[in-house]
Amino acid sequence: MPLHDFFPCLRFEIPESVRQALSRLRYNSMFYGVAVFRKDNAGHNFALNIPQPGVIFHRVSKLNFLGEDSPEESGFLFEVTFRADSRVAAYSKEELAGRILDGFETMDLAKREDFIDIDIRRVKYAYVIYDLTHRRNTDAVLGHLRSAGIPCCGRFAEFEYVNMDNVIERAMKLAASLNQEWTADE
Ligand SMILES: Cc1cc2nc3c(=O)[nH]c(=O)nc-3n(C[C@H](O)[C@H](O)[C@H](O)COP(=O)(O)OP(=O)(O)OC[C@H]3O[C@@H](n4cnc5c(N)ncnc54)[C@H](O)[C@@H]3O)c2cc1C
């Protein structure tokens, strides 16, 4: 679980320097979901990264791409990155849906007249931000937990931008090393 949510669960004293380091670990949040259209204009492409600042999402992925040959509808996963203190964070679902449809039209990926439905979810912890103090602050926080006998594993548990494959690899390594440690203690 994310370090920011884990610390309030701890029942032992946390040094001020560690609390400060934790408060300096920065991250981006995300709105994501699925938008469905009767048809699309995205071509034979799976994922499109969109750097245009005027378009609210940074990536869309065509969900039918890996499955049906001629699906009757087109479903897109969209991802909208934001910070807690940004204008986007305060958007209602209706405003967001409008901006997302604007994005599909601006990029000529799909038309409003073909729109069927949309589902939007919010995830607080999405992307770790590697600012200049990331390493120092992360080491301070994880070092304190380690010294208290708490190893951490996972994207927001280690505060590293790792994907699923890497999290699984780290979990397997940690499990093996804990097994070894505990077997040696017996
Ligand atoms: C929209 C989106 C798209 C992504 N796409 C990809 C992709 O295409 N490929 C890829 O490899 N990765 C992708 N990722 C990243 C991937 O989801 C993460 O890297 C991965 O899930 C991290 O694994 P984890 O075990 O650290 O955390 P999680 O999978 O988030 O697991 C943490 C678990 O802890 C639980 N938890 C949290 N708080 C508590 C609590 N207080 N008590 C008990 N349980 C708690 C949560 O419910 C959750 O089940 C994507 C992420 C997002 C948000």
PDBQT file of the ligand as one rigid body, heavy atoms in Angstrom, charges set to zero:
ROOT
HETATM    1  C1  LIG A 201      -4.582   3.559 -15.293  1.00  0.00    +0.000 C 
HETATM    2  C2  LIG A 201      -3.332   2.739 -15.047  1.00  0.00    +0.000 A 
HETATM    3  C3  LIG A 201      -2.787   2.011 -16.095  1.00  0.00    +0.000 A 
HETATM    4  C4  LIG A 201      -1.682   1.213 -15.889  1.00  0.00    +0.000 A 
HETATM    5  N1  LIG A 201      -1.215   0.471 -16.938  1.00  0.00    +0.000 NA
HETATM    6  C5  LIG A 201      -0.224  -0.389 -16.736  1.00  0.00    +0.000 A 
HETATM    7  C6  LIG A 201       0.213  -1.253 -17.795  1.00  0.00    +0.000 A 
HETATM    8  O1  LIG A 201      -0.316  -1.222 -18.905  1.00  0.00    +0.000 OA
HETATM    9  N2  LIG A 201       1.241  -2.096 -17.540  1.00  0.00    +0.000 N 
HETATM   10  C7  LIG A 201       1.841  -2.175 -16.315  1.00  0.00    +0.000 A 
HETATM   11  O2  LIG A 201       2.738  -2.996 -16.131  1.00  0.00    +0.000 OA
HETATM   12  N3  LIG A 201       1.463  -1.372 -15.294  1.00  0.00    +0.000 NA
HETATM   13  C8  LIG A 201       0.443  -0.483 -15.471  1.00  0.00    +0.000 A 
HETATM   14  N4  LIG A 201       0.050   0.331 -14.448  1.00  0.00    +0.000 N 
HETATM   15  C9  LIG A 201       0.808   0.307 -13.209  1.00  0.00    +0.000 C 
HETATM   16  C10 LIG A 201       0.438  -0.878 -12.335  1.00  0.00    +0.000 C 
HETATM   17  O3  LIG A 201      -0.957  -0.843 -12.071  1.00  0.00    +0.000 OA
HETATM   18  C11 LIG A 201       1.236  -0.763 -11.051  1.00  0.00    +0.000 C 
HETATM   19  O4  LIG A 201       2.588  -0.669 -11.337  1.00  0.00    +0.000 OA
HETATM   20  C12 LIG A 201       1.031  -1.986 -10.160  1.00  0.00    +0.000 C 
HETATM   21  O5  LIG A 201      -0.352  -2.220  -9.953  1.00  0.00    +0.000 OA
HETATM   22  C13 LIG A 201       1.719  -1.755  -8.837  1.00  0.00    +0.000 C 
HETATM   23  O6  LIG A 201       1.526  -2.877  -8.023  1.00  0.00    +0.000 OA
HETATM   24  P1  LIG A 201       1.471  -2.713  -6.463  1.00  0.00    +0.000 P 
HETATM   25  O7  LIG A 201       1.286  -4.084  -5.899  1.00  0.00    +0.000 OA
HETATM   26  O8  LIG A 201       2.611  -1.897  -5.996  1.00  0.00    +0.000 OA
HETATM   27  O9  LIG A 201       0.196  -1.808  -6.154  1.00  0.00    +0.000 OA
HETATM   28  P2  LIG A 201      -1.335  -2.080  -6.419  1.00  0.00    +0.000 P 
HETATM   29  O10 LIG A 201      -1.562  -2.993  -7.575  1.00  0.00    +0.000 OA
HETATM   30  O11 LIG A 201      -1.988  -0.738  -6.421  1.00  0.00    +0.000 OA
HETATM   31  O12 LIG A 201      -1.746  -2.882  -5.109  1.00  0.00    +0.000 OA
HETATM   32  C14 LIG A 201      -1.823  -2.254  -3.850  1.00  0.00    +0.000 C 
HETATM   33  C15 LIG A 201      -2.917  -2.970  -3.100  1.00  0.00    +0.000 C 
HETATM   34  O13 LIG A 201      -2.924  -2.484  -1.762  1.00  0.00    +0.000 OA
HETATM   35  C16 LIG A 201      -4.270  -2.340  -1.371  1.00  0.00    +0.000 C 
HETATM   36  N5  LIG A 201      -4.333  -1.363  -0.284  1.00  0.00    +0.000 N 
HETATM   37  C17 LIG A 201      -4.108  -0.031  -0.362  1.00  0.00    +0.000 A 
HETATM   38  N6  LIG A 201      -4.304   0.528   0.846  1.00  0.00    +0.000 NA
HETATM   39  C18 LIG A 201      -4.637  -0.470   1.684  1.00  0.00    +0.000 A 
HETATM   40  C19 LIG A 201      -4.956  -0.521   3.072  1.00  0.00    +0.000 A 
HETATM   41  N7  LIG A 201      -4.982   0.575   3.822  1.00  0.00    +0.000 N 
HETATM   42  N8  LIG A 201      -5.247  -1.703   3.610  1.00  0.00    +0.000 NA
HETATM   43  C20 LIG A 201      -5.245  -2.834   2.849  1.00  0.00    +0.000 A 
HETATM   44  N9  LIG A 201      -4.957  -2.845   1.537  1.00  0.00    +0.000 NA
HETATM   45  C21 LIG A 201      -4.655  -1.680   0.971  1.00  0.00    +0.000 A 
HETATM   46  C22 LIG A 201      -4.983  -1.865  -2.628  1.00  0.00    +0.000 C 
HETATM   47  O14 LIG A 201      -6.359  -2.109  -2.542  1.00  0.00    +0.000 OA
HETATM   48  C23 LIG A 201      -4.303  -2.696  -3.701  1.00  0.00    +0.000 C 
HETATM   49  O15 LIG A 201      -4.951  -3.928  -3.908  1.00  0.00    +0.000 OA
HETATM   50  C24 LIG A 201      -1.046   1.158 -14.615  1.00  0.00    +0.000 A 
HETATM   51  C25 LIG A 201      -1.577   1.911 -13.561  1.00  0.00    +0.000 A 
HETATM   52  C26 LIG A 201      -2.695   2.699 -13.762  1.00  0.00    +0.000 A 
HETATM   53  C27 LIG A 201      -3.263   3.475 -12.590  1.00  0.00    +0.000 C 
ENDROOT
TORSDOF 0
